[in-house]
Amino acid sequence: MDRRTLLKTALVLPLLPFAARVDAFVTGEGRWLKPGAAGWPTDADWDALNRQVGGRLSIPKNPLLDPATRAEALANIDNQFYVGDQPGLTQTGAYYRAWTSTPSARVLTAESAQDIATAVTWARKHRVRLVIRGGGHSYLGASNAADSLLIWTRRMNTVDMVDGFVPQGARAGTAGVPAAHVGAGAMWIDAYHAVTTTGGRYIQGGGCTTVGCAGFANGGGFGSFSKGFGTGASNLLEAEVVTADGRIRVVNAFQDPELFWALKGGGGGSFGVITRLTFRTHDLPDMIGGISGTLQADGDDAYAALVAQLLRHFRDRLCNPHWGESMEFHGDRRVDLKMLFQGLDEDAAKDAWQPLLDWVAARPAYRWSEPFWAKALPARRFWDIRFYRDHGLHFAVPDDRPGAPAYHMMWAGDKEQVGTYLYAYTSAWLPSRLLQDGNVTTLATAIVDASREQGFALHFNKGLFGASADTLERVRDTAMNPEVLDAFALAIIATGGPSVFEGLPGAHRDDVKAQRGEDATRRAYARLTRVAPGAGAYFSESDYFQKDYRKAYWGANGSRLAAAKRRYDPDGVFVVRNGVA
């Protein structure tokens, strides 16, 4: 198993990771009070806040533990939309030796930026820790903490398109561009429905449809076609944000440009509470599609040769703006191909793979244990559940709860990620030099050695080598580690087990198995990164115990981010694990 990766469906739709366990969480080094401590808010204090925010404050509960909601929870616990609608649960459920999904002391169901500004000011005064949640997918546990005030933006989910957006404060004559205003609580399916299915434009979002748009952009934000359209952060044109002083600011390249830059990949939850985002939109390609297949080698030497050939084939035919997603490498000498394409028709996509197909066919050491398959769809229908139903396709499943929005869909393979219990999770950007002829064999050997310890994937859309000059220039103007510009892929090595939500029947924390998984992941990571020592990591998909995380996440941008943190949050009101401090 390895991360929220691969499509087990024919269309190769990106998935999420696999689960984990937990105990402690970052505490803010004594900044935050605990219940019972001197100064912890009284009931009267909480009631006063509730009045100020129009009665939108409540006590969140785990619905599996409440007799009034338990039956409904058990019936829907594998539905990402249901879990996201529960302020007492998180999409990612736990991380071994790190954190566990735990309800906050109170939750503000925010409906406006003013609600949030009021809560931030109150929490700063009363020394109550703040947690911010839109989608709740954080692997580092940032969307969850006991004894906190949860700012829950789920209801702030509007998406509105605009033809000629000009940022506030822009110089006279600044040309408007097509854009979309997206509420902080919107999930990517909300944006895809409004912008693509309805509006006929492309917006660069995430693979999993229930990921929150705000946290996605804050972390950097890769989609399946980031080599073609850039990251979520690089397409951000403006944001409304509540800062630690309780101010509501509209920030962009002209107003508070350093804060705006920090929000573009500096990590969610460190600089403020985003309430609205404005993203650039793009012309929609005619077609989006995918390929899949599984190759099996009959011996160790053949496996190493296959891996080297796949790397060469990627370099020569696929390392361009049209292709994204992944290849998975396994210790049983097996490779799963799970890739998506845009801007190509089906014949062109097949042609791109023909040299590899011919190479395999000429060598009896290989067989297709799952046949090679390619399919293209109209791009406007790619996130349209009605299209899949009308054509008898089963790549996507609806939110089948009564009253749910008709357009809500998730990829079929994503159902297994709900409540994911991560044993270990690591990532590393691999530089383009490894694809050079003199290095490919060495890289292939490292991949083979690592896969014997733990199966893992290379995600080619999460490295921007091969992207257009325009895409690279926009990403260069974000806070992400500049290594991403030269990385041809992000390696993700991770493992986990079933959900361990408290109250879930049969939930069991197998710590022995979790420790084995963690050990295997660390051995695999060590073997792979021998060819890329000191490789950077992707903030949103990385190790809770990441060493030298500032350098790994942000590289040379770390000191600039720290300066922005001192300017906009000098007292450390916003604290997250591995965040800018």
N, C-alpha and C positions, 0 to 999 in steps of 0.2 A: 504494500500500500504506500502511496506517497502523496499526499497533499490534495488539494482540491483540484486535482488535475483532470484527468482524462475522461474522455467520453467513452462510456462503455456503450454508447449508442452508435448507430451507423453514421450519424451526422457529425460525430466528433465535437460535441458541445462541451466547453470547458467546465470542469467540476471544481469542487473544493477539496480540502484536505480530508484527513481522516482523524480521529479523535485523540483525547488526552486526559490527564488528571491534575490534582492540585491541593495546595494548602495555604500558603501565605501570599500576601500581596504587598506591593509598595505602599508605605504608610505616610509618606510625606515627611519622614524624619521628625515626627512629633509636632508638626504644624497643626494637624487636625485633631480635634477633640473626639473622644469616644463617649458613648452613653454612660452616664454615671460619673463622668469626670466633672470637676468644677468648671462651670461655664457652658456645659452642654445645654443646648436650647431646651427650654421648658415647653410643656404643651401649649402654654399661652404664646410663646415665641413662634411655634409652628403655626398656630391658629392665626396669628397676625400676618404671617407670610401668606397663608392661604387666602385671607381676605384681600391682600394686595394683588394677588394673581387671579382674582375672580373665581375662587373655589376650585382651582385646577390642581391643587395639591392633594396627594393621597398616600396611603401606605401600600407599597407594592407587595404582592404575595406570589409565591410559587404556586401556580394553579394545580399542580399535582398533589399538593398537600392540603388544599382547601376542599372539604367535602362538597361544597356548592359548585365547584368547577372541575372536580377530578374526572368525572366521566367524559366531559367535553375535551379535557386536556389529553386523556388517553386516546381518544378517537382521532385527535389531530396532531399528536406530538411529532409526527414525521412530516408535517406540513410547515415549510419555512415561513409562510405568510402568517400562520397561526402563532408560531413561536415569536416572530417579530412583533406581533400585536400584544405580547405579554411583557409588561415592564419588569416582571419578576423573573424572567428567563433571558438567556442570551443565545444567539445562534451557535457560537462556539461554546461548548459546555464546560471545559476544564482543560488544564495543562498539568502534567505530572510534575510534582514537587514545586508548583508555581502558584496556581490559583484555581478556585472553584466558582462556578456561577452562583452568586448569592444576591438576594434582593437588597436594595438600598433601604435606608431608614425612611426616606420619603421620595416621592417622584412628582416632579412638575410635568404635567402633560401640556407642554408649551403650545401656544397658538400664535404667538407674536414675538418679535424681537424685544418688545417692552416687557413681556412676561419674563424673558430670560435675563434681561438687564436687572430687573428687580431681584431675581433669585441670586444672581452673581453678587450683587451688592450685599444682600442679606447673608449669604454664605461667607463672604469675606469678613463681615462684622462678627459673625458667630463662630468663626473658625470651624466650619463644617466642610468637609471635603466635597468637591464637585465631581460628578461623573457625567459625561456627555454621551448620548446614544442616539444614533439614527437607525442603522441597520443591525448593529450588535454582533458583527462578524470578527471582531478583534481577536487575533491569536494571542496577543500580549495581555489580554484581560482588561483593556482600557475602557471597555463599555460596562464595567461591573466592579462594584466594591461595596462591602457591607459598611454600615455607619456613614453613608454618604447621602447627599442630595443628588438624585438623578435628574438631569435635564434631558427630557425625552422629547425629541422633535418630530415624532412619527406623524402628527397631524399637520405639520407644516410641509405638505407634499405636493404643492401645485407645480405645474410645469407650463410655461407660456413661451411661445416662440415670438421672435421679433426679427424683422427683415434687415434693419440697419441700426444695429446697436452702437452707441457711442458712450464710452465710459464717462462717469461724472468727473468734472474738472479737466476734461481733455482740452488740448489746445484747439483754438478755432480752426476749422477746416479739416479736423480729423474725420476720416471716412468711416462711415458705419459699416458693420459686417453682420452677416446672418448669425443669430445667437439664440440661446434659450435661457430663460430665467428658471432656475430650479430651486425649490424649497429644500431646506436642510434635511427634512425628514423623508424626502422622496427616495425611493429605491430605483435601481436602474431600469426595471421594467416600466415604471411610471414614465421615465424619460424616453425610453425606446418607443413606447406606445404613442406618446404625444409628438415626438420629433420625427421618428421614422415611419411607423405604421400609419399614422394620421397625417403627418406633415411632409413626408417624402424627403427628409434630410437625414444626414448621418451625424450622430453625436458619439464622441469617444468615451464609452463607459466600460463597465466591468463585465466579465464573463458570467458570473453568477447573478441572476436577475434580482435577487433580494438584497444585494449589497447596497449600503447607503451611499448616496452620491457625495455627501460632504466628507465623510471619512476617507472615501476612495481618493478624492482629489488631494486631501491633506497629506496622505501618505505617498503620493506620486501618481498612482493609478494607472495600471496597465490593463489594456483590453486585448482581445484577440488580434487586433489589427494595429497595434501601436507602431509597428514599423511603417505603416502607411499613414497614420493620422496623429501619432504622438501619444503622450500620456494625458491623463485627465488633468493633471496640474498644468501642463503646457498649453491646454486649451481653455484654461480659466481666464476670463477677461475682467471679472470684477467679483467682489464678495461683500456681503453685509455681515459684520461680525461684532459681537459684544466682547469687549476687552475687559481686563481685570478690574479696571476702574469703574465698570458699569456703563461705559459709554457705548452707544450704538454707532459704529463707523461704517462708512462705505469706502472700501479700499480698492485700489487698482494701480496701474502704472503711474498715475498722476496724483493720487491722494494716498498718503501713507504708503509709499511704494515699498519700503523695507518690510512692513508688516505683510503687505500683499505677497511679496516674494517669499517670505517665510511660510505663508499658508500654502504655497505651491510646492508641497513635498517635504515640508519641515516636520511632519508628523502630527497626527490628529491629537487634539486635546491639550496642546502645549501653549498656544498663543491666544486662545479665546474660543468663543462659541459661535460657529458659523450659523447664520440664520437664512441666508440666501446666496446662491451662486449663479453666475452668468457664464455659460460656456459657449465658445465658438461652435458653430455647426458647419458641416461640409456637404458638398454635393454627394448625393448617394450613388454608389456604384450600381451598375445594373444587376449584378449577381453576387451572391455570397454562397459559399459551399464548403465542403469538407472532404477529406480522404481518410480512410482508415485501413488497417490491415495489421496482421501480426506475422513476423518472420521468425523462424526457428532455425538455429544453426546446429549441426550434428556433432560439433566438437569445439574445444576451447580455441584452437587456432582459427577455425572457421568463424567463430563468434567475434574474435578480435578483428579479423579481416572485414567482417560485415559492418561492425561499428565504424571502422575507418572509412569504408566506402560510403556509408550513410552520411558521415561528416563531410566528405568531399562532395557528395551529391547536394547536400544542403548548401554548401558554400557556392557551388557553381550554378545551381538552378533555382534555389528557394530563398536565398538570403537577399530579399528585396521587399518592397512595400506590399506586395500581394499576399504574402504568406505569414502565418502565425501559428501559435500553439506548439505541440510538443511531440517528442519521442520519449518513450519509457524504456529503460534498460533493466533487465532482470537477471538474477543469478543463475537461472536455468537456461541461459543462452538464448533468451527470447527478447525481441524488440517489438513494442507496440507503437505503431504510427498513428498519431491522432492530430491531424493538422487541418486548419481552416484556411480558406483563401477568399479574397475579395477582388473585384474588378477583372475577373477572368470568367470565360464560359467553361463549361464542363470539358470540352475538347482541349482547350488550352491548358486546363489544370492537369488532365491526363498526360498531355505532351510533356509537361514539366517533369513528370515522373517516369517517362518511358525509358530513359537511359538506365535508371535503377532497376526497373522491371526486367530489362534485357540482361543486365549484369547478373541478376538473381537467376533468371531462367537458364543461363549458360553454365550454372554451377550446381551440381547435384548435392552439395553440402547444405543446401538451404531448401526450406519448404514454407509455404504459406499456411500456417495453422488456422488463420482467419484470412480469407481472401482479400486481396486489394480491392478497394471500393472507392468510388468517387461520385459525388452528387452536387449539383448546383441548384440554387433556388433563387427566385426573385428577391433581391435584397430588401425590398419594402415589406416582404412577408416573413422575414427571418425571425422576428419576435411577435408573430401574429398567431395566437393559439387557434383561431378559427381556420387559418390556412392548413395547419397540421391536421385538424379534425376533418376538414373537407376532403383532404387527400389521403386519409387513412394512415398518416404518419404518426409515429409514437415517440418522437424525439422529446416532446414537451408534454407536461401535464398541467392541468389547471389548478387554481385554488378552488376546490370544489365545495367550500363552505357556503351555506345559504347567505345570499346578500353580498358575496365577494365581488369585486369588480370583474367584469367578464373578460377583461384583457390580462388579468393576472396569470402568469404562467412561469413555471420553472422547468429547467431541463430535467428529464426523467432521472438521470444518474445522480442529480444533486440531492435527492431525497435522503440518501444515506449519510449526508454530512450533518444533518440536524443534531445539535447537541454534541458534536464531535469532541472526543476526549483524546487530546494530543499527548503522546508519549514523548515525542521529540520533534523538532522542526528546525531545519537549517536551510540557508540559501547562500549562493555565491555567484557573482557575475564572472563569466569566463571571457577573457579578452580575445579580440579577433586574431592576434598573432598565433593562437593555438590552431587556427584553421590553415595556416601556411603549410606547404608541402612537407617542409622539414619537421613540422611539429604534430601533424595529424596522427601519426602512428603512436607517438608518445601520449597524446590525449586519449586515443582509443584504448590504450593499455590502462590508463588511469580510470576510465569509465568502466571497463571490464572488471578491474580490481574492486572498485567501489560497489558495483552492482552485486558482487558476490557477498558483500556484507549486508546490503540493503538495497532493494530496488528503488530507482529514483527516475526523475525526468529532467530533460532539458527543455525549457520553455523559451522558444526562439522569439516570441513576441515581447519578451521581457528583457531583451537586450536590443539596443538600437543600431548596432552595426548593420549596414545595409539599408538604412532608412534614407529618405531624401534629405538634401541639404536644408530645405525649409523646415522639415520636421526636427532635425537635429538642432537647428538654431533656436527654435521655440523651447525645446527641452533644456538647452543650455541655459536658458533664462529661468530656471527653476532651482529650488534648493536641493534637489536630489544629488546624490554622489555623482560627480562627472564621469566616473567609470562606466556608467550606463551607456554613454555615448559610443564607446568603443567595444562594449560587450556584445557578442553575437548571441548570447543566451544567458538565462538565469537558471542555474542548477538548483532544484529543490529536492532535498532529501528529508523525508518525514515519515512518521508512522504513528499509529494509534489504534484505538479500539472503540467499542460501542459506547453510546451515550451513558453517562452516569448521573443524570439529573436526579436530585433527591426526590424520592417518591415514585420513581419509575420502576415498575415491577421487574425484578430480575437484574436491576442495575448492580454491578459489582466492580469494584476497583481492584483489578488484578495487578498489584504492585510488582510482583515478580516478573510478569510479562511486560509491564511497562518499563521496568529497568532493563530488561533484555532489549527492548525496542530502542530505548535511549542509547544503550551501548552500541548497538549495531549502527544506528544513525551516525553516531560520532566517529566510529571507525570508517564508515563509508565517506563521510565528509573529509576526514584526514587523508584518505587515499586519493580522493578526487582533487583536493586542493594542493596536492604536491606540485601540480602543474600550474597552479595559480596562487602562490603563497600570498597571504594578506588580502585575498579577494574581498571586495565589498559585498554587502548584503542589502536586500530590499526591506525597508522598514516594515511594511505591511505583511510581509511573509518571511519571518525570520525567527531566530532563536530567542526565547525569553531570557536565556542566560548569555546572550551575545557578548563576546569579549570586545572591549574597546569599541562600544557600539557607536559612539559619535563619529569615529573615523570610518567604521564600516558603512553606516547609513548615509553620511553626508560628505565624507572626504574633506577636501579643501574648503567646503562650504560651512563646516562646523563652527568655526570661529565667528563667521558673519551671523549665523543663526543665534549663537549665544549672545551676541550684541543686541540683536532684535529682541530676544527674550528679556534681557536686562532693561531695555527701553520700555517695552509694553507690558511686562509682568514682573516688576522688580521684586515683589514680595512672594513670588511663587504661588499664586492663587491656583494656577492650573498645573497639575502634576500627573504624569503618566509614566508607566514603566518604560525605561529606555528613551525617555523624551528629552528634549532640549532643556537644559537647566542652567 
